[in-house]
Amino acid sequence: MSSDPVPETRVLAVASHVVYGHVGNKMAALVMQFMGCDVAALNTVNFSNHAGYRQLKGTRATAEEIKSLYEGLCQSNLIDFDVMLSGYAPSAAAVEAVNAIGQDLKRKAADRPGSFFWVLDPVMGDQGRLYVNDDVVPAYKSIIDHADLILPNQFEAEVLSGIQITSLPTLAKAITTLHATYKIPHIIITSVQLSKLSPSSQNPSPESSNTQNSLTVIGSTADSSGKPRLFRIDVPAIDCFFSGTGDMFAALTVARLREAVFEDSNKELRNTKSWVSSDEVSATELPLAKATEKVLASMHNVLEKTIEARDAELAANASFVNKEGSEEEVKKREHLRLTKAAEVRLVRNARYLRQPTVEFKAEEWKEGL
């Protein structure tokens, strides 16, 4: 086996940047580099730290600045990218600028099917609320039909599909609607909490009956008629809020999906538009399903090690906690301490990116169809 999990892969990563911690491109670029990808990072913001600290300094790139950086790459012929991964964009105009880049790269690769693939993470919000301006939503709705794979969380899937996900049938309906409305070949909805959906509609398989302390990832590759081929993977939930896990998921998906496509028994798949497998390929045999198994394994390994390091850090500095000042000041310091301790320990656990322990397997899922 090659020391690099993926074939030679050049990625344009368009996302945020922070000085401290691992979110946005600070996470995604490093993950893909660890996996053997050659990454060009185009940063849409430059912040001191992520928003989980509830305070930050820095600047947001304008649409014109994003376009200018891409134009600079074009004028020196530095756009031989195999994949574009796009994440957080700070405005509707920035979303449109990212779309212009993606469409230009797709046009340049139009005569070579499968030679360019766009992974779009439509970063808009989570937990029932938007953290972007309202005009970003229609901007994403107008561009996602140009992507090959989208990675919304549950809330973002609701926003894009117009369907409130309250049960497994409505979850399946949301995915079917996304395929049909936007002609998206591949979809992964991340971190669905099945235990919070309608109990009467869950009916999980015996192998996945314990959803109370689990997160579920639902993925699909459409067949030639546009019908979803759905799979699910259940993973144990870790009792901690981490920042940057969506970026880690997206980056690992880039590497592992390309690996799975190039290892597929159908050698022509890599030369097929959007890497869509033929209709006889079952949901669990899809490259997207095989890739997601490894992605979640790596993430679970890294996050388990992060929890261990977090607990050790909190224990080590517990005696130095400053409880002077007002209640509000004490709470703020404690929040900053806990948030810092929960930063993902990526670098020291990079081996789990390349060599994960795969425990969680994809299951075919036909609920609600």
C-alpha positions in Angstrom: 0.0 0.0 0.0 1.2 3.5 -0.9 2.2 5.7 2.0 -0.3 8.2 0.7 -3.9 7.1 1.0 -5.1 9.1 -2.0 -3.9 9.4 -5.6 -2.1 12.6 -6.4 -4.8 15.3 -5.7 -4.7 19.0 -6.1 -7.3 20.8 -4.0 -8.5 24.4 -4.0 -9.8 25.0 -0.5 -12.0 28.1 -0.1 -12.9 28.7 3.6 -12.2 30.8 6.7 -8.8 31.1 8.5 -8.1 31.5 12.1 -4.7 32.3 13.8 -5.4 30.0 16.8 -7.1 26.6 16.7 -8.4 24.4 14.0 -11.5 25.5 12.1 -12.1 26.4 8.4 -9.0 26.1 6.2 -6.8 25.9 9.3 -8.4 22.5 9.8 -9.3 21.5 6.3 -6.0 22.3 4.6 -4.0 20.5 7.3 -6.2 17.4 7.2 -5.9 17.1 3.4 -2.2 17.7 3.5 -1.8 14.9 6.1 -3.7 12.7 3.7 -1.3 13.4 0.9 -3.3 16.1 -1.0 -1.6 19.3 -2.4 -3.7 22.1 -1.1 -4.1 25.7 -2.2 -5.9 27.7 0.5 -8.0 30.7 -0.4 -9.1 32.3 2.8 -12.5 34.0 3.1 -11.9 35.5 6.5 -8.8 36.1 8.7 -9.8 35.9 12.3 -7.8 35.6 15.5 -9.8 32.6 16.7 -13.1 30.9 16.0 -16.5 32.2 17.1 -16.9 29.6 19.9 -14.9 32.0 22.1 -17.7 34.5 21.7 -15.2 37.2 20.8 -12.7 37.6 18.0 -10.7 40.1 15.9 -10.0 40.1 12.3 -11.3 40.8 8.8 -13.7 39.3 6.2 -12.7 39.1 2.6 -14.9 40.9 0.1 -16.3 39.3 -3.0 -13.9 41.4 -5.0 -10.9 40.2 -3.0 -11.9 36.6 -3.4 -12.3 37.1 -7.2 -8.9 38.9 -7.3 -7.1 36.0 -5.6 -8.5 33.6 -8.1 -7.7 35.8 -11.0 -4.1 35.9 -9.7 -4.0 32.1 -9.9 -5.5 32.1 -13.4 -2.9 34.6 -14.8 -0.1 32.3 -13.7 -1.8 29.1 -14.8 -2.1 27.8 -11.3 -5.6 26.3 -11.5 -4.9 22.6 -12.3 -7.2 21.5 -9.5 -8.8 18.1 -9.2 -11.2 19.1 -6.4 -12.6 22.3 -4.9 -13.7 22.3 -1.3 -15.7 25.4 -0.4 -16.8 26.2 3.1 -17.7 29.4 5.0 -18.3 32.5 2.9 -19.0 35.8 4.9 -21.7 37.3 2.6 -24.1 36.6 -0.2 -21.7 38.3 -2.6 -18.9 36.1 -1.4 -21.0 33.0 -2.0 -21.6 34.2 -5.5 -17.8 34.8 -6.0 -17.1 31.2 -4.8 -19.7 30.0 -7.3 -18.0 31.9 -10.1 -14.8 30.1 -9.3 -16.4 26.7 -9.1 -18.2 27.2 -12.4 -15.1 28.4 -14.1 -13.1 25.4 -13.0 -15.9 23.1 -14.1 -16.0 24.7 -17.6 -12.3 24.3 -18.0 -12.7 20.6 -17.2 -15.8 20.0 -19.2 -14.1 17.9 -21.9 -12.6 15.6 -19.3 -15.4 14.1 -17.3 -14.5 13.2 -13.7 -11.4 15.4 -13.8 -12.9 18.0 -11.5 -15.2 17.6 -8.5 -16.8 20.3 -6.3 -17.5 19.6 -2.6 -19.7 22.3 -1.2 -20.3 22.7 2.5 -23.2 25.3 2.7 -22.2 26.9 6.0 -25.3 28.8 7.2 -26.2 27.8 10.7 -26.9 25.0 13.2 -29.2 24.1 16.1 -32.2 25.8 14.5 -30.6 29.2 13.8 -28.7 31.0 11.1 -25.3 32.6 11.8 -25.1 34.3 8.4 -27.1 37.1 7.0 -30.5 36.1 5.6 -29.5 36.9 2.0 -26.9 34.1 2.2 -29.6 31.5 2.1 -31.0 32.4 -1.4 -27.4 32.8 -2.6 -26.7 29.2 -1.7 -30.0 28.0 -3.1 -29.0 29.6 -6.4 -25.6 27.9 -6.7 -25.7 24.4 -5.2 -26.9 22.8 -8.4 -23.4 23.4 -9.7 -21.8 21.3 -7.0 -21.2 17.5 -7.1 -21.5 16.8 -3.4 -23.1 18.9 -0.6 -22.5 18.5 3.1 -25.3 20.3 5.0 -26.0 19.6 8.7 -29.6 18.8 9.6 -30.6 22.5 10.0 -29.0 23.5 6.7 -30.7 20.5 4.9 -34.1 21.9 6.3 -33.3 25.4 5.0 -32.3 24.2 1.5 -35.1 21.6 1.1 -37.8 23.6 2.7 -38.8 20.5 4.7 -38.7 20.4 8.5 -37.0 17.2 9.6 -39.1 15.8 12.4 -39.0 12.1 11.6 -37.1 9.6 9.5 -39.6 9.8 6.7 -39.3 13.6 6.6 -35.5 13.2 6.6 -35.7 10.9 3.6 -38.1 13.3 1.9 -35.6 16.2 2.5 -32.8 14.2 0.8 -35.1 13.2 -2.1 -36.1 16.8 -2.5 -32.5 18.0 -2.6 -31.7 15.5 -5.3 -34.7 16.4 -7.3 -34.7 20.2 -6.9 -31.0 20.9 -7.3 -29.9 17.8 -9.3 -27.2 17.2 -6.7 -25.5 13.8 -7.4 -24.2 13.2 -3.9 -25.5 14.4 -0.4 -24.3 13.7 3.1 -26.3 15.1 6.0 -24.1 15.3 9.0 -24.8 14.8 12.7 -28.4 13.9 12.7 -29.7 13.1 16.2 -32.3 10.4 15.6 -33.3 10.4 19.3 -34.7 13.9 18.8 -36.9 12.8 15.8 -40.4 11.5 16.1 -40.2 8.2 18.0 -43.1 6.7 16.2 -41.3 7.0 12.9 -37.8 5.8 13.9 -38.1 2.0 13.7 -34.3 1.5 13.5 -32.7 -1.7 12.5 -31.8 -4.1 15.4 -28.1 -3.3 14.7 -28.8 0.4 15.3 -31.5 0.3 17.9 -29.6 2.4 20.4 -29.8 5.9 19.1 -30.1 7.8 22.4 -26.3 8.4 22.6 -25.5 8.3 19.0 -25.1 10.7 16.0 -26.1 9.5 12.6 -24.8 10.5 9.2 -27.1 9.9 6.3 -25.7 9.8 2.8 -27.0 9.3 -0.7 -25.8 9.0 -4.3 -28.7 9.4 -6.8 -29.2 6.8 -9.4 -29.8 7.6 -13.1 -33.5 8.4 -12.4 -32.6 10.8 -9.6 -33.8 8.4 -6.9 -31.6 8.4 -3.7 -29.5 5.4 -2.7 -29.5 6.0 1.0 -27.1 4.7 3.6 -26.7 5.6 7.3 -23.8 5.2 9.8 -24.3 5.5 13.5 -21.5 6.6 15.7 -21.3 7.1 19.5 -21.8 10.8 20.5 -19.0 12.4 22.5 -20.2 14.6 25.3 -18.4 17.8 24.3 -18.9 20.6 21.9 -16.0 20.8 19.4 -15.4 23.5 16.8 -14.1 22.6 13.4 -15.5 19.1 13.2 -17.5 20.0 10.1 -14.4 21.2 8.4 -12.6 18.0 9.4 -15.4 15.9 8.0 -15.4 17.8 4.7 -11.6 17.6 4.3 -11.5 13.9 5.1 -14.4 13.3 2.7 -12.4 14.9 -0.2 -9.5 12.5 0.4 -11.4 9.4 1.1 -14.0 9.8 -1.7 -11.2 10.3 -4.2 -9.4 7.2 -2.8 -12.6 5.1 -3.0 -13.3 6.2 -6.6 -9.8 5.3 -7.7 -10.0 2.0 -5.9 -13.5 1.1 -7.3 -13.7 -2.1 -9.4 -15.1 0.0 -12.2 -12.0 1.8 -13.4 -14.1 4.1 -15.6 -15.8 5.6 -12.6 -12.9 8.1 -12.2 -13.7 9.3 -15.8 -17.5 9.5 -15.1 -19.2 12.8 -14.6 -19.5 13.5 -10.8 -18.3 10.0 -10.0 -21.8 8.6 -10.0 -21.8 4.8 -9.8 -24.0 2.8 -12.1 -27.5 1.9 -10.9 -26.7 -1.7 -9.9 -24.3 -0.5 -7.2 -26.0 -0.8 -3.8 -26.1 2.0 -1.3 -23.5 0.4 1.0 -21.1 -0.3 -1.9 -21.1 3.3 -3.1 -17.7 5.0 -2.9 -19.5 7.7 -0.9 -20.5 5.1 1.8 -17.0 3.5 1.9 -15.4 6.9 2.2 -17.7 8.0 5.0 -16.9 4.9 7.1 -13.3 5.9 7.1 -14.0 9.5 7.6 -16.1 8.9 10.8 -13.6 6.4 12.1 -10.8 9.0 11.9 -12.9 11.6 13.5 -14.0 9.4 16.3 -10.4 8.4 17.0 -9.1 12.0 17.0 -12.0 13.3 19.1 -11.5 10.6 21.7 -7.9 11.7 22.1 -9.0 15.3 22.2 -11.3 14.5 25.1 -8.5 12.8 27.0 -6.2 15.9 26.4 -9.0 18.3 27.4 -9.6 16.5 30.7 -5.9 16.5 31.4 -5.6 20.2 30.6 -8.5 21.2 32.8 -7.3 19.1 35.7 -3.8 20.5 35.4 -4.9 24.2 35.6 -7.9 23.7 38.0 -6.0 25.2 40.9 -5.1 28.3 38.9 -8.7 29.3 38.0 -9.2 33.0 38.8 -12.5 33.5 40.6 -12.0 37.2 41.4 -14.3 39.8 39.9 -18.0 39.8 39.1 -20.0 36.7 38.4 -20.1 37.7 34.7 -16.3 38.0 34.5 -15.8 34.7 36.2 -18.3 33.0 33.8 -16.5 34.5 30.8 -13.1 33.3 32.0 -14.5 29.8 32.6 -16.0 29.7 29.2 -12.7 30.7 27.6 -10.9 28.1 29.6 -13.3 25.3 28.6 -13.4 26.4 25.0 -9.6 26.4 24.7 -9.3 23.0 26.3 -11.7 21.5 23.8 -9.7 22.6 20.7 -9.3 19.6 18.5 -5.9 17.9 19.0 -5.2 17.3 15.3 -1.5 17.5 14.9 -0.5 15.0 17.6 -3.1 12.6 16.5 -2.6 12.8 12.7 -1.9 9.1 12.5 -5.6 8.4 13.0 -6.3 10.4 9.8 -4.3 7.9 7.7 -4.9 4.8 9.7 -8.2 4.9 11.4 -9.8 2.0 13.3 -13.0 1.4 11.3 -15.8 0.3 13.7 -18.9 1.9 12.3 -20.3 0.4 9.1 -22.7 1.8 6.6 -26.2 0.3 6.4 -28.6 0.6 3.6 -31.6 2.7 4.6 -35.0 2.8 2.9 -37.0 4.4 5.7 -39.8 6.6 4.4 -39.2 5.8 0.7 
